[in-house]
């Protein structure tokens, strides 16, 4: 694998099972993250989300975000500033109630644009900017990632509720076992 120079933007094309996967949508966030959205395999409009993160001047390999990753970041933010993090979680819960699934090609084309994904969140990106300095992820990255994960969940099962359940568990300060169980889909 070739080394990616810190000032260049790496490709978001990846190979799995001998097949090249090209993104439907790619964007950079805060110069530290690149998010790519791909055709998923669960349904015609399923999306697969991948990202790269710049660490110590170098871009990471392409990663698949897991709920546990952003949940841990929220817990770090909660420890640093509980009141502001709870307001941020209220914003994400409200966003979850408004998110609609992708049902056709036109909706997918419209939704998978930076204007559609972040255009209506500029106030919150500014409002919670300081909170983004706590933990691993910036607020802009978290909002974009959350919105994409919500769209993914609702596209595959419109009545799905796991994402909202995790947001509520984080907000109410449920015990760590419950939060991790929800985030890792382990319902034991």
C-alpha positions in Angstrom: 0.0 0.0 0.0 1.4 3.4 -0.9 1.9 6.0 1.7 -0.6 8.9 1.4 1.0 12.3 1.8 -0.6 14.5 4.5 -1.5 17.3 2.1 -3.1 15.1 -0.5 -6.7 13.7 -0.3 -6.7 9.9 -0.5 -9.1 7.9 -2.6 -12.2 6.5 -1.0 -12.4 3.6 -3.5 -12.0 0.3 -1.8 -11.8 -3.4 -2.8 -13.8 -6.1 -1.1 -14.1 -9.7 -2.3 -12.3 -8.8 -5.5 -14.8 -6.0 -6.4 -14.0 -2.2 -6.5 -16.5 -0.1 -4.6 -16.7 3.6 -5.7 -18.5 6.0 -3.5 -21.9 7.6 -4.4 -20.9 10.6 -2.3 -17.6 11.9 -0.7 -16.9 14.9 1.4 -14.2 16.2 3.7 -15.0 17.4 7.2 -12.8 19.9 9.1 -9.7 18.7 7.1 -9.5 15.7 9.5 -12.1 13.4 8.1 -13.3 12.1 4.8 -16.7 10.4 4.6 -17.8 8.2 1.7 -21.2 6.8 1.1 -21.6 3.6 -1.1 -24.3 1.4 -2.4 -25.1 -1.1 0.4 -26.2 -4.7 0.0 -29.3 -4.9 2.3 -31.8 -3.2 -0.1 -31.9 -1.3 -3.3 -31.4 2.0 -1.5 -29.2 0.8 1.4 -26.1 2.9 2.0 -22.8 1.9 3.4 -20.8 4.5 5.2 -17.0 4.6 5.4 -14.5 7.2 6.5 -10.8 8.1 6.9 -9.3 10.1 9.7 -6.2 12.2 9.6 -4.0 11.2 12.5 -0.5 12.6 13.1 -0.5 14.1 9.6 -1.4 10.8 7.8 -4.7 9.5 6.6 -6.0 6.2 8.2 -7.1 3.3 6.2 -10.8 3.3 5.2 -12.9 2.5 8.2 -16.5 1.5 8.8 -18.0 3.6 11.6 -19.7 1.6 14.4 -22.2 3.0 16.8 -19.9 2.2 19.7 -17.3 4.6 18.3 -19.5 7.7 18.3 -21.2 6.6 21.6 -17.9 6.5 23.4 -17.1 10.0 21.9 -20.4 11.2 23.3 -19.6 9.7 26.7 -16.3 11.6 26.7 -18.1 14.8 25.8 -20.7 14.1 28.5 -17.9 13.8 31.1 -16.4 17.1 30.0 -19.7 19.1 29.7 -22.9 17.2 30.7 -25.3 20.1 30.1 -24.2 21.0 26.6 -23.9 17.3 25.6 -27.4 16.6 26.7 -28.6 19.6 24.6 -26.7 18.2 21.7 -28.3 14.8 22.2 -31.7 16.5 22.2 -30.8 18.0 18.9 -29.8 14.6 17.5 -33.0 13.0 18.9 -35.1 15.7 17.2 -33.1 15.1 13.9 -33.9 11.4 14.2 -37.6 12.1 14.3 -37.4 14.1 11.1 -35.2 11.8 9.1 -36.9 10.0 6.2 -35.7 6.9 4.5 -34.5 6.8 0.9 -37.2 5.4 -1.3 -36.1 6.2 -4.9 -33.2 7.3 -7.0 -34.2 11.0 -7.0 -34.4 11.0 -3.1 -31.0 9.4 -2.9 -29.5 11.9 -5.3 -31.1 14.8 -3.4 -30.2 13.5 0.1 -26.5 12.6 -0.7 -25.3 16.2 -1.0 -23.5 18.2 1.6 -26.2 20.9 1.3 -28.9 18.4 2.1 -27.0 16.6 4.8 -25.6 19.7 6.7 -27.4 22.7 5.3 -30.0 22.9 8.0 -27.5 22.2 10.8 -25.2 25.2 10.5 -26.6 26.8 13.7 -25.9 23.6 15.7 -22.5 23.2 14.2 -21.6 26.7 15.5 -23.5 26.3 18.8 -21.7 23.1 19.8 -18.3 23.8 18.2 -16.6 24.0 21.6 -18.0 20.6 22.6 -16.4 19.2 19.5 -13.0 19.9 21.0 -13.7 17.3 23.6 -13.3 13.6 22.6 -12.3 12.4 19.2 -14.9 13.7 16.8 -15.8 17.2 15.7 -19.5 18.3 15.9 -19.7 18.7 12.2 -18.4 15.1 11.7 -20.8 13.7 14.4 -23.8 15.4 12.8 -23.0 14.2 9.3 -22.2 10.7 10.5 -25.4 10.6 12.7 -27.6 11.8 9.9 -26.1 9.2 7.5 -26.5 6.4 10.0 -30.1 7.5 10.7 -30.9 7.5 7.0 -29.2 4.1 6.6 -31.2 2.6 9.5 -34.6 4.0 8.4 -34.0 3.1 4.7 -33.5 -0.6 5.7 -36.3 -0.7 8.2 -38.5 2.4 8.5 -39.7 1.3 11.9 -36.2 0.9 13.3 -35.5 2.5 16.6 -32.0 1.4 17.7 -30.3 4.7 17.0 -32.9 6.6 18.9 -32.7 4.1 21.8 -28.9 4.7 22.0 -29.3 8.5 21.9 -31.9 8.3 24.8 -29.7 5.9 26.8 -26.7 8.3 26.5 -28.9 11.3 27.4 -30.4 9.7 30.5 -27.0 8.4 31.6 -27.9 4.7 31.6 -25.3 2.3 32.9 -22.4 1.6 30.7 -23.4 -2.1 30.2 -26.8 -1.0 28.7 -25.2 1.7 26.5 -22.5 -0.7 25.2 -25.2 -3.4 24.6 -27.3 -1.1 22.5 -24.3 0.3 20.6 -23.0 -3.1 19.8 -26.5 -4.6 19.0 -25.9 -7.1 21.9 -29.3 -7.5 23.6 -28.3 -10.1 26.2 
